Amino acid sequence: MRRLALALLLAGATVAHAATPEDRLSGVFAAIESNEIETALARVEGLLRDYPNFRLAHLVRGDLLLARSRPL
């Protein structure tokens, strides 16, 4: 039973990691639409850790940091 649970957990981790950068960025936009700025910022920072050359994610991160100081 433990092996089955471990296998399902590992399979879920593999599927979650298989998302493209664009798919992950759409998750950031979904958080922004829900007015969850901190969640969106955490998601975009995770995206940038995995894909540091993704320029659009850097732009979105800058906008989110700006949103902390004043409304966009």
Helices and strands as residue ranges (DSSP letters): H 2-17, H 21-33, H 37-50, H 55-69
